[in-house]
């Protein structure tokens, strides 16, 4: 793997550690942490600091009902073991895939996707972009996180290789182009539809749920 040069921001990392990050983005961050030693160390440090702060909080009384619910939950069967990573897909991605290989859907021009989840919190998808192929130019109505799992892409913000994360907000207008070394496979999360410049992608947008 090439050196990772584009990392998760402090804001996103703090939200992930505290559990307040929306699910699609949390999966991208978790997958990045599984590939990036530097960001994983930052997350572990933040968790340790949070634990130290919790230790300083005075204990609060727990109602009898809450105690009974906790004890009842402990009596339930243990959860199934987590799904391991496979090939280029880290464990968080394989969990989103339910342990199965991707089921690609063609978008045109050789570009494929699989939607892993889509709800009020946003959407999470895998993208397959053939070498040298460009994604239609677009901007954003919110936040887009894109983690490279294989290959690379380049846009107005630079080059992003395996393990890199691009953080694109509504002030970025870009057209990612896959590198020539091979197909680029990405994990992407958004919380609003993309804003395509060209007419055809805009017309197809409801069909492809982008």
Long-range contacts (C-beta under 8 A, 24 or more apart in sequence): 1-35, 1-162, 1-163, 2-161, 2-162, 2-163, 4-35, 4-36, 4-38, 4-161, 4-162, 4-163, 4-164, 5-161, 5-164, 6-158, 6-160, 6-164, 6-165, 6-166, 7-32, 7-36, 7-38, 7-39, 7-165, 8-32, 8-33, 8-36, 8-39, 8-165, 8-167, 9-167, 10-42, 12-145, 12-167, 13-39, 13-42, 13-43, 13-46, 14-46, 16-43, 17-43, 17-46, 17-47, 17-50, 18-50, 22-121, 22-122, 22-191, 23-117, 23-119, 23-121, 23-122, 23-124, 24-117, 24-121, 24-122, 24-123, 24-124, 24-189, 24-190, 24-191, 25-122, 25-143, 25-145, 25-189, 25-191, 27-92, 27-93, 27-96, 27-116, 27-124, 27-187, 27-189, 28-124, 28-145, 28-146, 28-147, 28-165, 28-187, 28-188, 28-189, 29-145, 30-90, 30-92, 31-90, 31-92, 31-93, 31-147, 31-149, 31-187, 32-147, 32-163, 32-165, 34-85, 34-90, 34-91, 34-92, 35-90, 35-162, 35-163, 36-163, 88-149, 88-150, 88-185, 89-149, 90-149, 93-126, 93-149, 93-187, 96-124, 102-126, 102-128, 104-128, 105-208, 107-204, 107-208, 108-204, 109-133, 111-135, 113-208, 113-210, 115-209, 118-209, 121-191, 122-189, 122-190, 122-191, 122-192, 123-189, 123-190, 123-209, 124-187, 124-188, 124-189, 125-187, 125-188, 125-189, 126-185, 126-186, 126-187, 126-188, 127-184, 127-185, 127-186, 127-187, 127-188, 128-183, 128-184, 128-185, 129-153, 129-176, 129-178, 129-183, 129-184, 129-185, 129-186, 130-178, 130-183, 131-178, 131-179, 131-180, 131-181, 131-182, 131-183, 131-184, 132-177, 132-178, 132-179, 132-180, 133-177, 133-178, 134-175, 134-176, 134-177, 134-178, 135-175, 135-176, 135-177, 136-175, 136-196, 136-197, 136-198, 136-200, 136-201, 137-173, 137-174, 137-175, 137-196, 137-197, 137-198, 138-173, 138-174, 138-175, 138-194, 138-195, 138-196, 138-197, 138-201, 139-170, 139-172, 139-173, 139-174, 139-194, 139-195, 139-197, 140-168, 140-169, 140-170, 140-172, 140-190, 140-192, 140-194, 140-195, 141-170, 141-192, 141-193, 141-194, 141-195, 142-169, 142-170, 142-190, 142-191, 142-192, 143-167, 143-168, 143-169, 143-189, 143-190, 143-191, 143-192, 144-168, 144-169, 144-188, 144-189, 144-190, 144-194, 145-188, 145-189, 145-190, 146-176, 146-186, 146-187, 146-188, 146-189, 147-186, 147-187, 147-188, 148-184, 148-185, 148-186, 149-185, 149-186, 149-187, 150-182, 150-183, 150-184, 150-185, 151-178, 151-179, 151-181, 151-182, 151-183, 151-184, 151-185, 152-178, 152-179, 152-181, 152-184, 153-177, 153-178, 153-179, 153-184, 153-186, 154-179, 173-197
